[in-house]
Amino acid sequence: MLPRLLAGLFLLLFSASAWAQTVAVTGQVLNSRTNEPVPFAILGVRGKAIGTAADEQGRYLLRLPPDLRDTLVVSCVGFEPRLVLPATLAAGQRVFKLQPQEQLLKEVTIQRRKVSSGRLGRAKETYDLRWMGGSSGKATVDDEWGWELGALLQPGRRTYLEEFHLYLADNKYELLRFRINLYTMKNNRPGEPLLTQDIQLICPPTRKGWLTVDLRPYDVVLDGQPVVATIQWLQSEKKDPEDKYFSIPVTRQKQLGMFERENGQAAWSLHNMLPSLYFTVLTEQK
């Protein structure tokens, strides 16, 4: 895979031939209980760079190869993933319904323990590289929605997440929306999702610098085990196709620490780098 800081230079050259080899499929993702739209559901083919994100009304535009033989996965935070077989797509089904997940109430144990405030992640603006999202010259970037970038976090002890912070070195978009995801670590890669609530970061027009999301209403607690925190690109808008991109500062390091995938079902790539994202936290003391 080309690094994202270089891929944008080549995308304009190959986009016309690549799009000619795909079939545009449109439809909607709905809640199976209420028949209401599922906003910003993710559609993708497991292990491949094929996918997109639906909009606020659950409507999607998905670019697929004409001879697709793989199962499509439709998912969203708080819902059971749905598998769509190639034969189902070939038969013309375009509306997919997701079953809400049952939310089990966790047993709460109240203990009086001391906590200390701190940070978890990289809280610096400096960078060796700017990791790019978007492509100048393309009329749309709907086939890039669902892209994820994140970092390995190792809290060590029970930790309460208070705020999430992301730094944008560049932002040419009039609207930019991300989802915050947390995953367990399994076989040195992101495993099962941990969040059951949809937490989003919405960036004001062309806003750069540090962006913050208050996590205290969500009561997110880490149990002291390594996790991967990512941002997932859900939506972007700009009328002028030129200079349509954003970037996140990244620094090099000796050990693996950054994870990336092209959409919500693609294979993860690992990098000896760290992006500028972090959490302000409260950590329990012994």
Backbone as CSV, one residue per row, in Angstrom:
resi,resn,N_x,N_y,N_z,CA_x,CA_y,CA_z,C_x,C_y,C_z
1,MET,0.839,-1.181,0.000,0.000,0.000,0.000,0.878,1.236,0.000
2,LEU,0.569,2.197,-0.819,1.295,3.453,-0.834,1.039,4.221,0.449
3,PRO,2.059,4.828,1.045,1.793,5.715,2.180,0.821,6.796,1.766
4,ARG,-0.042,7.204,2.682,-1.074,8.174,2.346,-0.496,9.528,1.987
5,LEU,0.712,9.822,2.461,1.283,11.112,2.110,1.741,11.137,0.662
6,LEU,1.906,9.966,0.031,2.283,9.902,-1.371,1.123,9.524,-2.274
7,ALA,0.169,8.784,-1.717,-0.906,8.250,-2.555,-1.682,9.332,-3.269
8,GLY,-1.888,10.465,-2.624,-2.651,11.542,-3.245,-2.020,12.063,-4.512
9,LEU,-0.694,11.951,-4.645,-0.019,12.433,-5.835,-0.334,11.573,-7.050
10,PHE,-0.598,10.286,-6.791,-0.834,9.358,-7.890,-2.312,9.127,-8.166
11,LEU,-3.165,9.444,-7.188,-4.580,9.095,-7.306,-5.243,9.765,-8.489
12,LEU,-4.915,11.006,-8.741,-5.542,11.725,-9.842,-5.215,11.074,-11.179
13,LEU,-4.012,10.506,-11.313,-3.594,9.884,-12.562,-4.365,8.599,-12.843
14,PHE,-4.688,7.876,-11.759,-5.289,6.559,-11.951,-6.783,6.502,-11.645
15,SER,-7.348,7.584,-11.137,-8.739,7.518,-10.693,-9.697,7.221,-11.831
16,ALA,-9.475,7.789,-13.013,-10.401,7.572,-14.131,-10.446,6.113,-14.540
17,SER,-9.278,5.466,-14.664,-9.253,4.062,-15.068,-9.779,3.168,-13.964
18,ALA,-9.510,3.521,-12.685,-9.977,2.694,-11.573,-11.490,2.752,-11.452
19,TRP,-12.078,3.949,-11.578,-13.522,4.086,-11.463,-14.244,3.403,-12.603
20,ALA,-13.610,3.327,-13.782,-14.243,2.678,-14.927,-14.419,1.186,-14.687
21,GLN,-13.641,0.627,-13.732,-13.705,-0.804,-13.463,-14.622,-1.131,-12.294
22,THR,-15.376,-0.177,-11.803,-16.280,-0.420,-10.684,-17.726,-0.138,-11.061
23,VAL,-18.620,-0.705,-10.242,-20.052,-0.496,-10.417,-20.562,0.268,-9.196
24,ALA,-21.256,1.372,-9.397,-21.783,2.175,-8.297,-23.100,1.587,-7.815
25,VAL,-23.165,1.235,-6.545,-24.360,0.662,-5.926,-24.866,1.636,-4.874
26,THR,-26.145,1.986,-4.933,-26.726,2.900,-3.952,-27.845,2.212,-3.185
27,GLY,-28.045,2.629,-1.950,-29.098,2.042,-1.127,-29.149,2.708,0.228
28,GLN,-29.688,1.996,1.222,-29.871,2.582,2.548,-29.728,1.506,3.616
29,VAL,-29.226,1.928,4.793,-29.113,1.042,5.953,-30.136,1.489,6.985
30,LEU,-30.966,0.530,7.467,-32.061,0.845,8.384,-31.959,0.039,9.675
31,ASN,-32.569,0.566,10.718,-32.727,-0.135,11.985,-33.851,-1.154,11.825
32,SER,-33.569,-2.434,12.091,-34.573,-3.472,11.846,-35.777,-3.364,12.772
33,ARG,-35.627,-2.718,13.936,-36.744,-2.593,14.873,-37.635,-1.399,14.560
34,THR,-37.011,-0.299,14.210,-37.767,0.943,14.032,-37.959,1.337,12.579
35,ASN,-37.198,0.705,11.691,-37.199,1.063,10.267,-36.660,2.472,10.023
36,GLU,-35.998,3.039,11.016,-35.379,4.345,10.861,-33.965,4.193,10.316
37,PRO,-33.423,5.244,9.692,-32.067,5.160,9.145,-31.031,4.911,10.239
38,VAL,-29.958,4.234,9.867,-28.794,4.063,10.738,-27.726,5.028,10.234
39,PRO,-27.529,6.155,10.897,-26.579,7.160,10.397,-25.138,6.653,10.408
40,PHE,-24.427,6.910,9.336,-22.991,6.655,9.215,-22.618,5.193,9.464
41,ALA,-23.470,4.286,8.974,-23.108,2.872,8.976,-21.915,2.660,8.052
42,ILE,-21.151,1.617,8.308,-19.961,1.304,7.525,-20.228,0.076,6.666
43,LEU,-19.894,0.153,5.382,-20.023,-0.980,4.464,-18.642,-1.305,3.916
44,GLY,-18.279,-2.579,3.906,-16.970,-2.953,3.396,-16.838,-4.440,3.180
45,VAL,-15.807,-4.819,2.452,-15.475,-6.221,2.181,-14.287,-6.590,3.043
46,ARG,-14.433,-7.624,3.846,-13.409,-7.993,4.814,-12.066,-8.273,4.145
47,GLY,-11.039,-7.596,4.642,-9.686,-7.819,4.156,-9.331,-7.081,2.891
48,LYS,-10.271,-6.278,2.338,-10.004,-5.592,1.070,-10.321,-4.101,1.185
49,ALA,-9.672,-3.325,0.328,-9.865,-1.866,0.329,-11.089,-1.493,-0.499
50,ILE,-12.234,-2.060,-0.126,-13.511,-1.780,-0.789,-14.499,-1.398,0.289
51,GLY,-15.032,-0.183,0.242,-15.998,0.193,1.259,-16.289,1.673,1.268
52,THR,-17.202,2.060,2.169,-17.583,3.454,2.319,-18.361,3.609,3.621
53,ALA,-18.794,4.841,3.900,-19.665,5.129,5.035,-20.968,5.716,4.508
54,ALA,-22.077,5.349,5.137,-23.366,5.932,4.787,-23.455,7.357,5.349
55,ASP,-24.474,8.114,4.918,-24.640,9.485,5.407,-25.589,9.516,6.610
56,GLU,-26.058,10.719,6.985,-26.938,10.868,8.147,-28.231,10.086,8.007
57,GLN,-28.704,9.881,6.784,-29.940,9.153,6.522,-29.707,7.677,6.206
58,GLY,-28.503,7.208,6.472,-28.186,5.813,6.204,-28.018,5.486,4.733
59,ARG,-28.019,6.504,3.876,-27.882,6.270,2.439,-26.410,6.166,2.062
60,TYR,-26.116,5.266,1.158,-24.730,5.014,0.784,-24.559,4.952,-0.725
61,LEU,-23.356,5.203,-1.172,-22.926,4.958,-2.540,-21.668,4.107,-2.441
62,LEU,-21.748,2.886,-2.894,-20.668,1.912,-2.744,-20.149,1.504,-4.115
63,ARG,-18.854,1.639,-4.306,-18.236,1.278,-5.591,-17.635,-0.119,-5.486
64,LEU,-18.215,-1.054,-6.251,-17.830,-2.460,-6.187,-17.288,-2.941,-7.528
65,PRO,-16.381,-3.918,-7.514,-15.970,-4.541,-8.779,-17.149,-5.287,-9.384
66,PRO,-17.269,-5.324,-10.711,-18.443,-5.947,-11.339,-18.557,-7.439,-11.073
67,ASP,-17.445,-8.093,-10.735,-17.450,-9.539,-10.506,-17.210,-9.873,-9.042
68,LEU,-17.767,-9.071,-8.136,-17.546,-9.273,-6.710,-17.973,-10.678,-6.276
69,ARG,-17.055,-11.378,-5.619,-17.347,-12.726,-5.113,-17.197,-12.803,-3.605
70,ASP,-17.033,-11.657,-2.975,-16.820,-11.611,-1.534,-18.078,-11.144,-0.813
71,THR,-18.144,-11.489,0.467,-19.275,-11.088,1.304,-19.103,-9.644,1.748
72,LEU,-20.171,-8.878,1.652,-20.184,-7.498,2.113,-20.582,-7.491,3.591
73,VAL,-19.876,-6.686,4.387,-20.193,-6.546,5.810,-20.766,-5.152,6.032
74,VAL,-21.955,-5.094,6.653,-22.598,-3.820,6.991,-22.614,-3.727,8.515
75,SER,-22.086,-2.630,9.063,-21.959,-2.537,10.518,-22.117,-1.105,10.993
76,CYS,-22.343,-0.963,12.292,-22.371,0.347,12.936,-22.285,0.132,14.442
77,VAL,-21.739,1.088,15.156,-21.644,0.998,16.605,-23.043,0.855,17.194
78,GLY,-23.213,-0.135,18.087,-24.508,-0.358,18.721,-25.421,-1.317,17.990
79,PHE,-24.938,-1.898,16.876,-25.741,-2.833,16.079,-24.944,-4.106,15.803
80,GLU,-25.667,-5.195,15.560,-25.035,-6.437,15.147,-24.623,-6.322,13.677
81,PRO,-23.386,-6.690,13.322,-22.985,-6.639,11.913,-23.846,-7.577,11.067
82,ARG,-24.053,-7.196,9.827,-24.821,-8.034,8.903,-23.939,-8.433,7.737
83,LEU,-23.992,-9.717,7.378,-23.248,-10.237,6.237,-24.179,-10.318,5.039
84,VAL,-23.735,-9.750,3.921,-24.530,-9.750,2.687,-23.772,-10.548,1.635
85,LEU,-24.347,-11.661,1.219,-23.689,-12.540,0.252,-23.696,-11.921,-1.144
86,PRO,-22.708,-12.270,-1.981,-22.668,-11.742,-3.353,-23.958,-12.000,-4.125
87,ALA,-24.566,-13.173,-3.903,-25.802,-13.506,-4.610,-26.932,-12.542,-4.232
88,THR,-26.924,-12.083,-2.980,-27.940,-11.128,-2.530,-27.783,-9.796,-3.251
89,LEU,-26.531,-9.344,-3.377,-26.270,-8.116,-4.121,-26.640,-8.273,-5.587
90,ALA,-26.281,-9.420,-6.148,-26.565,-9.665,-7.559,-28.069,-9.684,-7.821
91,ALA,-28.849,-10.082,-6.801,-30.310,-10.131,-6.951,-30.935,-8.746,-6.840
92,GLY,-30.123,-7.740,-6.509,-30.633,-6.370,-6.497,-31.001,-5.815,-5.145
93,GLN,-30.728,-6.559,-4.055,-31.063,-6.017,-2.742,-30.119,-4.866,-2.403
94,ARG,-30.682,-3.750,-2.005,-29.877,-2.553,-1.721,-30.211,-1.920,-0.374
95,VAL,-31.278,-2.383,0.282,-31.641,-1.897,1.607,-31.273,-2.975,2.619
96,PHE,-30.439,-2.604,3.583,-29.953,-3.561,4.578,-30.396,-3.115,5.964
97,LYS,-30.920,-4.059,6.750,-31.410,-3.749,8.083,-30.487,-4.352,9.134
98,LEU,-30.121,-3.524,10.128,-29.239,-3.956,11.197,-30.029,-4.127,12.492
99,GLN,-29.693,-5.190,13.216,-30.334,-5.486,14.490,-29.599,-4.773,15.626
100,PRO,-30.309,-3.943,16.421,-29.637,-3.288,17.559,-29.075,-4.324,18.528
101,GLN,-27.900,-4.029,19.082,-27.309,-4.909,20.077,-28.022,-4.744,21.412
102,GLU,-28.148,-5.852,22.123,-28.710,-5.779,23.463,-27.683,-5.142,24.385
103,GLN,-28.083,-4.111,25.110,-27.179,-3.404,26.008,-27.340,-3.976,27.417
104,LEU,-26.351,-4.771,27.824,-26.382,-5.371,29.149,-25.884,-4.370,30.182
105,LEU,-26.606,-4.265,31.284,-26.192,-3.369,32.359,-25.059,-4.017,33.141
106,LYS,-23.938,-3.309,33.250,-22.792,-3.834,33.970,-22.985,-3.659,35.472
107,GLU,-22.466,-4.636,36.229,-22.488,-4.517,37.675,-21.504,-3.438,38.102
108,VAL,-21.969,-2.523,38.927,-21.140,-1.398,39.338,-20.686,-1.598,40.776
109,THR,-19.383,-1.545,40.987,-18.827,-1.629,42.328,-18.228,-0.278,42.680
110,ILE,-18.755,0.345,43.722,-18.280,1.664,44.111,-17.142,1.518,45.105
111,GLN,-15.988,2.061,44.764,-14.824,2.007,45.624,-14.211,3.396,45.721
112,ARG,-13.672,3.679,46.875,-12.994,4.952,47.042,-11.504,4.739,46.787
113,ARG,-11.057,5.134,45.612,-9.649,5.006,45.263,-9.132,6.341,44.781
114,LYS,-7.879,6.578,45.066,-7.254,7.787,44.581,-6.996,7.680,43.089
115,VAL,-7.148,8.797,42.396,-6.854,8.843,40.966,-5.912,10.006,40.702
116,SER,-5.166,9.869,39.617,-4.282,10.952,39.195,-4.606,11.306,37.754
117,SER,-4.550,12.586,37.430,-4.825,13.026,36.067,-3.586,12.855,35.210
118,GLY,-3.791,12.655,33.917,-2.664,12.479,33.014,-3.116,12.446,31.570
119,ARG,-2.210,12.012,30.714,-2.484,11.908,29.289,-2.103,10.525,28.791
120,LEU,-2.849,10.069,27.798,-2.615,8.761,27.200,-2.577,8.933,25.692
121,GLY,-1.392,8.790,25.096,-1.229,9.019,23.666,-0.164,10.066,23.411
122,ARG,-0.151,10.622,22.197,0.858,11.611,21.804,0.232,13.009,21.775
123,ALA,0.670,13.873,22.685,0.082,15.211,22.819,1.018,16.274,22.268
124,LYS,1.624,16.007,21.110,2.558,16.960,20.510,2.106,17.346,19.109
125,GLU,2.422,18.575,18.718,2.046,19.079,17.401,3.140,18.871,16.361
126,THR,4.358,18.621,16.807,5.481,18.434,15.884,5.315,17.138,15.104
127,TYR,5.999,17.048,13.967,5.833,15.857,13.138,7.046,15.634,12.243
128,ASP,7.199,14.358,11.861,8.141,13.971,10.812,7.429,13.922,9.464
129,LEU,6.149,13.550,9.503,5.333,13.424,8.295,3.938,13.960,8.588
130,ARG,3.239,14.352,7.536,1.819,14.670,7.644,1.043,13.575,6.922
131,TRP,0.257,12.821,7.681,-0.505,11.704,7.109,-1.780,12.252,6.497
132,MET,-1.945,12.045,5.180,-2.994,12.739,4.434,-4.273,11.914,4.297
133,GLY,-5.387,12.610,4.272,-6.669,12.043,3.912,-7.310,12.938,2.869
134,GLY,-7.877,12.333,1.811,-8.484,13.137,0.749,-7.590,13.214,-0.471
135,SER,-8.125,13.762,-1.548,-7.403,13.791,-2.820,-7.829,15.000,-3.621
136,SER,-6.888,15.870,-3.916,-7.201,17.018,-4.751,-7.533,16.575,-6.170
137,GLY,-8.530,17.228,-6.767,-8.887,16.929,-8.151,-10.021,15.949,-8.311
138,LYS,-10.335,15.140,-7.262,-11.443,14.204,-7.357,-12.759,14.909,-7.041
139,ALA,-13.795,14.585,-7.795,-15.104,15.186,-7.554,-15.690,14.727,-6.225
140,THR,-15.334,13.511,-5.786,-15.847,12.970,-4.535,-14.787,12.083,-3.900
141,VAL,-14.915,11.863,-2.596,-14.015,10.937,-1.905,-14.829,9.892,-1.149
142,ASP,-16.038,9.597,-1.650,-16.905,8.660,-0.944,-16.284,7.274,-0.810
143,ASP,-15.380,6.903,-1.723,-14.740,5.603,-1.638,-13.601,5.591,-0.626
144,GLU,-13.321,6.724,0.017,-12.310,6.779,1.074,-12.938,6.880,2.456
145,TRP,-14.230,7.164,2.546,-14.886,7.206,3.846,-14.852,5.817,4.481
146,GLY,-14.660,5.796,5.771,-14.477,4.537,6.496,-13.029,4.290,6.861
147,TRP,-12.102,5.083,6.253,-10.667,4.964,6.548,-10.420,5.212,8.029
148,GLU,-9.513,4.425,8.623,-9.194,4.559,10.044,-7.705,4.747,10.269
149,LEU,-7.381,5.548,11.258,-5.999,5.759,11.686,-6.001,5.834,13.204
150,GLY,-5.045,5.135,13.829,-5.040,5.151,15.284,-3.721,4.744,15.879
151,ALA,-3.719,4.646,17.220,-2.488,4.409,17.960,-2.718,3.392,19.069
152,LEU,-1.651,2.671,19.397,-1.659,1.736,20.517,-1.536,2.523,21.823
153,LEU,-2.421,2.219,22.774,-2.395,2.854,24.086,-2.226,1.775,25.146
154,GLN,-1.417,2.061,26.154,-1.166,1.079,27.213,-1.380,1.742,28.571
155,PRO,-2.621,1.733,29.054,-2.927,2.447,30.289,-2.284,1.866,31.548
156,GLY,-2.072,0.553,31.607,-1.409,-0.031,32.772,-2.337,-0.301,33.934
157,ARG,-3.152,0.676,34.322,-4.120,0.515,35.413,-5.495,0.950,34.930
158,ARG,-6.480,0.733,35.777,-7.848,1.137,35.438,-7.867,2.640,35.190
159,THR,-8.417,3.024,34.028,-8.313,4.408,33.566,-9.662,4.910,33.063
160,TYR,-10.004,6.134,33.439,-11.247,6.776,33.024,-10.922,7.833,31.971
161,LEU,-11.541,7.725,30.806,-11.281,8.666,29.723,-12.143,9.909,29.890
162,GLU,-11.495,11.069,29.941,-12.227,12.322,30.135,-12.439,13.082,28.836
163,GLU,-11.380,13.241,28.039,-11.482,13.969,26.774,-10.604,13.297,25.722
164,PHE,-11.038,13.412,24.468,-10.237,12.961,23.332,-9.740,14.185,22.583
165,HIS,-8.478,14.127,22.123,-7.864,15.253,21.420,-7.209,14.761,20.131
166,LEU,-7.451,15.468,19.048,-6.867,15.163,17.738,-6.309,16.448,17.144
167,TYR,-5.112,16.349,16.549,-4.501,17.531,15.937,-4.556,17.416,14.416
168,LEU,-5.072,18.455,13.754,-5.076,18.544,12.299,-4.067,19.608,11.872
169,ALA,-3.065,19.184,11.097,-2.085,20.135,10.569,-2.656,20.881,9.366
170,ASP,-3.529,20.203,8.612,-4.197,20.799,7.449,-5.665,20.419,7.494
171,ASN,-6.514,21.278,6.949,-7.926,20.956,6.781,-8.534,21.899,5.753
172,LYS,-8.852,21.366,4.582,-9.433,22.166,3.503,-10.940,21.947,3.358
173,TYR,-11.527,21.177,4.274,-12.932,20.818,4.128,-13.864,21.796,4.826
174,GLU,-15.063,21.933,4.257,-16.108,22.746,4.881,-16.855,21.956,5.952
175,LEU,-16.824,20.630,5.850,-17.372,19.750,6.879,-16.499,18.514,6.952
176,LEU,-16.156,18.111,8.164,-15.306,16.941,8.364,-15.788,16.241,9.624
177,ARG,-16.108,14.961,9.499,-16.667,14.192,10.617,-15.887,12.894,10.810
178,PHE,-15.576,12.578,12.075,-14.894,11.335,12.422,-15.675,10.605,13.506
179,ARG,-15.504,9.280,13.537,-15.984,8.463,14.654,-14.772,8.042,15.478
180,ILE,-14.926,8.027,16.792,-13.865,7.556,17.677,-14.133,6.095,18.001
181,ASN,-13.141,5.247,17.749,-13.267,3.817,18.019,-12.204,3.360,19.007
182,LEU,-12.541,2.348,19.808,-11.590,1.683,20.696,-11.664,0.187,20.439
183,TYR,-10.495,-0.464,20.347,-10.436,-1.899,20.085,-9.527,-2.587,21.102
184,THR,-9.831,-3.844,21.385,-8.887,-4.677,22.121,-7.678,-4.960,21.229
185,MET,-6.592,-5.430,21.827,-5.434,-5.880,21.050,-5.470,-7.399,20.954
186,LYS,-5.351,-7.909,19.725,-5.366,-9.357,19.503,-4.373,-9.687,18.403
187,ASN,-3.414,-10.544,18.722,-2.377,-10.925,17.760,-1.677,-9.701,17.169
188,ASN,-1.390,-8.740,18.048,-0.658,-7.519,17.677,-1.418,-6.629,16.701
189,ARG,-2.736,-6.788,16.668,-3.567,-5.959,15.811,-4.872,-5.610,16.536
190,PRO,-5.579,-4.573,16.070,-6.881,-4.278,16.677,-7.820,-5.467,16.561
191,GLY,-8.518,-5.754,17.667,-9.428,-6.895,17.698,-10.882,-6.466,17.786
192,GLU,-11.534,-6.805,18.892,-12.959,-6.525,19.046,-13.196,-5.063,19.434
193,PRO,-14.259,-4.443,18.896,-14.597,-3.077,19.307,-15.070,-3.051,20.753
194,LEU,-14.727,-1.978,21.472,-15.064,-1.858,22.886,-16.235,-0.924,23.142
195,LEU,-16.461,0.041,22.265,-17.496,1.042,22.500,-18.864,0.559,22.015
196,THR,-19.875,0.848,22.782,-21.253,0.527,22.383,-22.054,1.793,22.082
197,GLN,-21.435,2.952,22.282,-22.066,4.226,21.950,-21.281,4.902,20.829
198,ASP,-22.008,5.570,19.958,-21.382,6.223,18.809,-20.849,7.592,19.238
199,ILE,-19.529,7.718,19.310,-18.885,8.961,19.723,-18.243,9.590,18.489
200,GLN,-18.634,10.815,18.182,-18.164,11.462,16.957,-17.482,12.791,17.245
201,LEU,-16.581,13.141,16.349,-15.900,14.433,16.359,-16.285,15.153,15.077
202,ILE,-16.901,16.315,15.194,-17.300,17.106,14.034,-16.450,18.368,13.999
203,CYS,-15.720,18.534,12.925,-14.773,19.635,12.807,-15.428,20.838,12.126
204,PRO,-15.307,22.033,12.707,-15.822,23.243,12.055,-15.128,23.488,10.721
205,PRO,-15.703,24.301,9.840,-15.134,24.544,8.506,-13.672,24.989,8.553
206,THR,-12.841,24.262,7.827,-11.399,24.526,7.650,-10.646,24.673,8.972
207,ARG,-11.212,24.181,10.044,-10.561,24.301,11.359,-9.312,23.427,11.409
208,LYS,-8.233,23.964,11.927,-6.995,23.236,12.143,-6.623,23.315,13.616
209,GLY,-5.538,22.601,13.975,-5.092,22.609,15.362,-5.753,21.501,16.160
210,TRP,-5.774,21.674,17.481,-6.331,20.649,18.360,-7.858,20.696,18.375
211,LEU,-8.462,19.516,18.216,-9.910,19.341,18.318,-10.184,18.452,19.525
212,THR,-11.273,18.726,20.243,-11.534,18.028,21.503,-12.961,17.508,21.560
213,VAL,-13.119,16.305,22.121,-14.441,15.726,22.377,-14.520,15.377,23.858
214,ASP,-15.565,15.829,24.529,-15.786,15.508,25.938,-16.338,14.091,26.044
215,LEU,-15.613,13.205,26.723,-16.018,11.809,26.837,-16.700,11.486,28.165
216,ARG,-16.757,12.442,29.072,-17.318,12.170,30.397,-18.776,11.703,30.351
217,PRO,-19.613,12.207,29.416,-21.002,11.696,29.377,-21.096,10.223,28.982
218,TYR,-20.020,9.657,28.411,-20.079,8.280,27.905,-19.554,7.251,28.910
219,ASP,-18.926,7.705,29.991,-18.415,6.794,31.036,-17.544,5.684,30.452
220,VAL,-16.516,6.065,29.709,-15.619,5.085,29.086,-14.483,4.764,30.053
221,VAL,-14.360,3.470,30.392,-13.351,3.023,31.349,-12.505,1.929,30.698
222,LEU,-11.183,2.040,30.826,-10.263,1.017,30.352,-9.765,0.224,31.549
223,ASP,-9.652,-1.091,31.377,-9.306,-1.963,32.503,-7.812,-2.203,32.671
224,GLY,-6.982,-1.365,32.064,-5.544,-1.515,32.256,-4.871,-2.397,31.226
225,GLN,-5.613,-2.847,30.215,-5.060,-3.669,29.154,-4.766,-2.808,27.922
226,PRO,-3.805,-3.205,27.080,-3.522,-2.441,25.853,-4.754,-2.345,24.960
227,VAL,-4.979,-1.168,24.385,-6.082,-0.947,23.461,-5.572,-0.125,22.285
228,VAL,-6.357,-0.118,21.211,-6.062,0.734,20.054,-7.192,1.746,19.917
229,ALA,-6.828,3.017,19.869,-7.800,4.092,19.664,-7.644,4.629,18.256
230,THR,-8.754,4.748,17.514,-8.687,5.225,16.136,-9.714,6.328,15.899
231,ILE,-9.446,7.104,14.858,-10.467,7.969,14.291,-10.855,7.362,12.942
232,GLN,-12.146,7.377,12.646,-12.665,6.808,11.404,-13.376,7.905,10.616
233,TRP,-12.930,8.121,9.402,-13.447,9.182,8.548,-14.850,8.808,8.067
234,LEU,-15.856,9.606,8.463,-17.248,9.310,8.125,-17.830,10.199,7.041
235,GLN,-17.380,11.449,6.987,-18.050,12.395,6.100,-17.124,13.582,5.840
236,SER,-17.224,14.135,4.643,-16.492,15.360,4.313,-17.228,16.048,3.171
237,GLU,-17.204,17.369,3.202,-17.891,18.128,2.165,-17.046,19.334,1.758
238,LYS,-16.975,19.548,0.453,-16.382,20.761,-0.108,-16.805,20.840,-1.566
239,LYS,-17.290,22.000,-1.988,-17.794,22.144,-3.344,-16.667,22.109,-4.373
240,ASP,-15.570,22.784,-4.081,-14.447,22.846,-5.004,-13.579,21.598,-4.838
241,PRO,-13.392,20.782,-5.896,-12.608,19.558,-5.753,-11.112,19.789,-5.570
242,GLU,-10.622,20.983,-5.853,-9.203,21.253,-5.676,-8.884,21.467,-4.193
243,ASP,-7.671,21.075,-3.810,-7.225,21.249,-2.420,-8.210,20.657,-1.427
244,LYS,-8.637,19.435,-1.683,-9.603,18.763,-0.823,-8.868,17.686,-0.016
245,TYR,-8.383,18.064,1.178,-7.647,17.104,1.981,-7.517,17.614,3.415
246,PHE,-7.128,16.698,4.317,-6.737,17.048,5.680,-5.497,16.229,6.013
247,SER,-4.793,16.595,7.065,-3.607,15.840,7.459,-3.453,15.815,8.966
248,ILE,-2.821,14.737,9.456,-2.569,14.525,10.871,-1.059,14.371,11.068
249,PRO,-0.458,15.102,11.997,0.981,14.957,12.231,1.329,13.560,12.743
250,VAL,2.452,13.040,12.255,2.927,11.711,12.628,4.423,11.793,12.896
251,THR,4.883,11.115,13.927,6.311,11.067,14.224,6.811,9.630,14.151
252,ARG,8.058,9.465,13.731,8.665,8.129,13.647,9.127,7.661,15.020
253,GLN,9.142,6.332,15.206,9.684,5.733,16.418,10.184,4.328,16.086
254,LYS,10.901,3.699,17.015,11.497,2.387,16.736,10.469,1.271,16.774
255,GLN,9.507,1.347,17.683,8.538,0.273,17.829,7.242,0.583,17.076
256,LEU,6.490,-0.476,16.798,5.199,-0.314,16.148,4.243,0.402,17.103
257,GLY,3.478,1.344,16.562,2.550,2.062,17.427,1.363,2.658,16.706
258,MET,1.391,2.654,15.351,0.296,3.260,14.584,-0.361,2.213,13.698
259,PHE,-1.695,2.271,13.629,-2.474,1.321,12.845,-3.331,2.090,11.850
260,GLU,-3.501,1.492,10.657,-4.289,2.143,9.615,-4.975,1.087,8.765
261,ARG,-6.183,1.403,8.288,-6.823,0.554,7.290,-7.686,1.414,6.386
262,GLU,-7.893,0.943,5.168,-8.550,1.738,4.133,-10.047,1.897,4.347
263,ASN,-10.672,0.965,5.061,-12.081,1.105,5.425,-12.365,0.204,6.610
264,GLY,-13.621,0.178,7.047,-13.966,-0.530,8.265,-13.841,-2.032,8.233
265,GLN,-13.497,-2.636,7.110,-13.313,-4.085,7.024,-11.975,-4.467,6.396
266,ALA,-11.187,-3.511,5.961,-9.913,-3.807,5.296,-8.895,-4.349,6.299
267,ALA,-7.814,-4.922,5.779,-6.734,-5.419,6.631,-5.980,-4.236,7.247
268,TRP,-5.518,-4.412,8.473,-4.773,-3.369,9.161,-3.327,-3.319,8.686
269,SER,-2.796,-2.117,8.558,-1.380,-1.898,8.319,-0.761,-1.369,9.608
270,LEU,0.476,-1.814,9.907,1.177,-1.406,11.107,2.366,-0.538,10.726
271,HIS,2.632,0.495,11.535,3.705,1.429,11.224,4.515,1.770,12.478
272,ASN,5.803,2.006,12.284,6.681,2.451,13.370,6.537,3.966,13.536
273,MET,5.355,4.388,13.910,5.040,5.802,14.004,3.988,6.023,15.079
274,LEU,3.755,7.310,15.400,2.686,7.691,16.305,1.994,8.936,15.780
275,PRO,0.660,8.942,15.710,-0.077,10.145,15.298,-0.330,11.063,16.488
276,SER,-0.632,12.326,16.207,-0.911,13.293,17.254,-2.365,13.186,17.698
277,LEU,-2.619,12.216,18.565,-3.924,12.078,19.213,-3.701,11.551,20.614
278,TYR,-4.522,11.984,21.547,-4.354,11.534,22.930,-5.644,11.728,23.709
279,PHE,-5.680,11.126,24.897,-6.786,11.276,25.827,-6.286,11.942,27.101
280,THR,-7.078,12.834,27.667,-6.852,13.235,29.053,-7.624,12.244,29.910
281,VAL,-6.962,11.749,30.978,-7.500,10.614,31.711,-7.365,10.807,33.217
282,LEU,-8.101,9.985,33.943,-7.918,9.795,35.381,-7.556,8.333,35.590
283,THR,-6.419,8.080,36.224,-5.920,6.721,36.402,-5.930,6.362,37.881
284,GLU,-6.490,5.191,38.217,-6.529,4.745,39.606,-5.122,4.451,40.096
285,GLN,-4.886,4.792,41.351,-3.597,4.512,41.978,-3.712,3.266,42.857
286,LYS,-2.584,2.670,43.165,-2.582,1.466,43.990,-2.993,1.821,45.425
